[in-house]
Amino acid sequence: MDRRSFIRNSAATLGTAAVGAAGFSGKAEASTRAANTSTIRAFPKSRPITDGVPGDSGIDTVVVVMMENRSFDSYLGWLRNDGDYINAGLSRYGFKFGVDSEQDQRFLDPDGVFHSTAHFKINAAGSDPFRGCGHPDPGHGWNAGRAQRDQGFVAASSGNDDFALSFYRGNDLPFYRELAHRFTVADQWHASILGPTYPNREYLLAGQSGGNKTNYLPITEGGFQWMTIVDKLAYAGVSVIDYASDLPPLLLWGNRMSPHVRTIDDYYTDCAAGTLPSVCFVDPSFGGDNRSDDHPHGDIRAGQKFVQDTFTAFAKSSHWNRGAFIVLYDEWGGFYDHVNPPHLPDDRRSADDANDFSQAGFRVPCMIASPRVRPGWVDHHQYDHTSILRFLEWRFLGAPATGPGLDSDTWFLTLRDRFARNLGRTFTLDYSNREVGFDLNMAMADPGGACAPEPAALSFDQTPVRESNPEHSFATPEAREYFASVGFKS
């Protein structure tokens, strides 16, 4: 069963508050709902599920959807100015409720000229606000990230032009707006390292990148040989599948992972049948004009549809009542963010910044949907991708709820996931609400036409940063060749 067939034939929506189609708007954010926040009650105090035992957590199925290349300020910074969202939060959680975001910022270019952040809209040059046509893909490699950290987002060697200073509003991301209003946002979620796509996805799956700083393909090795969370879960008898739209990141570990890889159509079928594994990694499409991963120059409307489809399938399945759906981004993609990236425990920590894997990346968007999360809540605790590993290790592998455990323990993969904050602490032990609360079948705008070829030069007088090995797309020809070599056929 494909995704559209599942959604067309599924049961009536769980939601109740319908929201109409939302196209791109160049105007100030306007609420589309008629909520009366005066009727919202204060949220009762609730303990985290980590105060109980894992089997009583109320979470049996975890779905992780990792998208591509967006920063928190650029993508979710509008929440701070969303009146309905803020007022509802104040009513539920008190006067300290808020979102750590700064959409309006200025950065110096190499000529000493200030450039201001701006709502990305169609301009005289014909730039496409949904794809970023007319602009190069912002720099997001190991060196470009350090230039952005130290000198700003349009500095020399940043690899950026003004596209990196663009932001969206809630009306531009209608499905994310609904998820944020109903469920929990994490506003201090950082990419695991200040580097590109592959290493960050490797941290999600293994708590390390094997020392790789670039999108290195393990062609000669036939896949990485170091252990992953999939290995540990499978050894413990916990089912886990990577559902791939085109290229499955799990196969970076070679064809030994093939038993744990299925197609995205299998995901929709398994949702409908109630046969999902305990842990699901669900991948968007990484290549082509209709890529759905949100990576420039993909159309973000395709990304909204992908998240809508995957979440709807899960929310309408029997797994929802005891499930968790996490949507996040692998790295910031070169887009601006005002929070300095932290250092985190890491086996490859170094005093030499050029080789320091303890340096986390900039913040990325993250939303957690489950019957067991606080509605319209903002979790301000510091997380990175290995916080998901730490949660899975607690829920399924015997890890303690908090703390690093003992040196002799075998539940952790690396120093990073051993010391990561357990994401389980954002789920509530004493509260559960199975209602989604909005129209899962809300109309969504279709993606538009593809961009012309990427421009060869940036707007500023600087040399674009291009690290060795491809950094700007998961689905390079070399990557497709590698995945085919380990037996994957999309």
Summary of the structure (lengths in Angstrom):
residues: 490
radius of gyration: 21.1
end to end distance: 16.1
largest distance: 62.5
contacts: 1716
relative contact order: 0.23
helix: 31%
strand: 12%
